[in-house]
Amino acid sequence: MRLLYLCLLMCLFCSISFQSRIEADEPAVRKRSEPVKISSSWDDLLEGVETPEEWVARKKILRQRYLELIRDQFKPKKPALEIQFHDTVIVDGVYRRQLISYQVEEGERAHAFLGVPLTLKGPAPAVVALHGTYAKGKQRAAGLVDNPDKAYLDHLCRRGYVVIAPDHFVAGHRIPDAGPYDTEEFYKKHPEWTAVGKFTYEHSIAIDVLETLREVNPERIGVLGHSLGGHGSLFLAAYDERVKAAAGNCSASFFRQNSKVEAWSRDHWYVYFKHIRPGLLKGELPPIDFHEIMALVAPRAFLDLSGLNDGDPLTQRQRILMLLKVMDVYELEKAPQNFAFFVHGKGHSVAHESRELMYGWMDTHLKPASATKTKLVVP
């Protein structure tokens, strides 16, 4: 009996003690469950900005920094296009594919494939499709060689888009003597310019070409690409406001939080920004980074797709923090519906779900609302 009494006392004591600990810990539990503000190195995007008016002022500064980064002031005078049509093929009775060329500098012509659906009933949305680092760039974008996952022109023409797929300026018809993607020849011709400035300028001229076509609605132009074409899509959207929707897949990493930042200014092969190399070697980063370039696209539509296992995992996780801060800008611009990102685990790929997201993004932002509207089943 005495043993039972002692057990009951111990149970009562334990119950009181446990309840006391719960009550003592309750404030701490509540505090820990409250949302914690995430701070990161990307917060400087809106540092000191509270109003839309202040953001407009900041945006002007960032645009000037962007143009200085790509050294836009050293681009040559834009020549007459002088578009030439070299051959035409009808693909599966669905669209017309033409090899075209046009001037991008005086005496220098770019080549591209142009795809036009055969059943258009009026001016259609158009897309600039940018290939990655591949020697036969436009052929791959057309689905003629290599990986059909990257046949953007073929895929999009079948969805009703007019598509231009230009060669990068060191690929296709203009491979330098030193080999594909070697920029030494370019920098001898334009020592003060940048390769990024060059390809962005040329992609803007590709939009000029689209605007000459009666089949194109000039108010509904987009751009998309993978890898080199992915960050090419970002650079073009930030540069040319005629781009209404952009999607970049597996784009390169930014400047900060990047252990391989010097790759942006190599001393050989493909050199993006030659002029920033001395600063990078001293540990100095450019005065603008990718979250600020991306914010220049707002409030126009932009979709970023990336792989957590595409390169350094820690760097790719920083990308997510960067994108969260870009969303703050879209919120400030009152256009959060125009920004999105998708992070996957399929490495440096353009997998099915990534393609569907990019194409769906174009449908949402370039086609009439009726094109994506759902309907109930009629009894």
Salt bridges, closest charged atoms under 4 A:
ASP43 OD1 - LYS325 NZ 3.57
ASP44 OD2 - ARG256 NH2 3.09
ASP44 OD1 - HIS291 NE2 2.93
ASP72 OD2 - LYS75 NZ 2.91
GLU82 OE1 - ARG109 NH1 3.99
ASP92 OD2 - ARG158 NH2 2.62
GLU105 OE1 - LYS189 NZ 3.26
GLU105 OE1 - HIS190 NE2 2.94
GLU105 OE2 - LYS198 NZ 2.60
GLU108 OE2 - ARG174 NH1 2.59
GLU108 OE1 - LYS189 NZ 2.88
GLU108 OE2 - LYS198 NZ 3.12
ASP146 OD2 - ARG140 NH1 2.96
ASP149 OD1 - ARG355 NH1 3.23
ASP154 OD1 - ARG158 NE 3.02
ASP167 OD1 - HIS131 NE2 3.96
ASP167 OD2 - LYS138 NZ 2.39
ASP167 OD2 - HIS173 ND1 3.99
GLU184 OE2 - LYS188 NZ 3.81
GLU192 OE1 - ARG71 NH1 3.35
GLU202 OE1 - ARG174 NH2 2.67
GLU202 OE2 - LYS198 NZ 2.80
ASP208 OD2 - LYS78 NZ 2.90
ASP208 OD1 - ARG242 NH1 2.71
GLU211 OE1 - ARG242 NH1 2.94
GLU215 OE2 - ARG96 NH2 3.46
ASP240 OD2 - ARG242 NH2 2.69
ASP267 OD1 - HIS268 ND1 2.76
ASP267 OD2 - ARG277 NH2 3.76
ASP289 OD2 - ARG256 NE 3.22
ASP304 OD2 - ARG319 NE 3.01
ASP310 OD2 - HIS348 ND1 2.84
ASP328 OD2 - LYS325 NZ 3.02
GLU333 OE2 - LYS59 NZ 2.98
GLU353 OE2 - LYS346 NZ 3.04
ASP363 OD2 - ARG159 NH2 2.56
ASP363 OD1 - LYS367 NZ 3.35
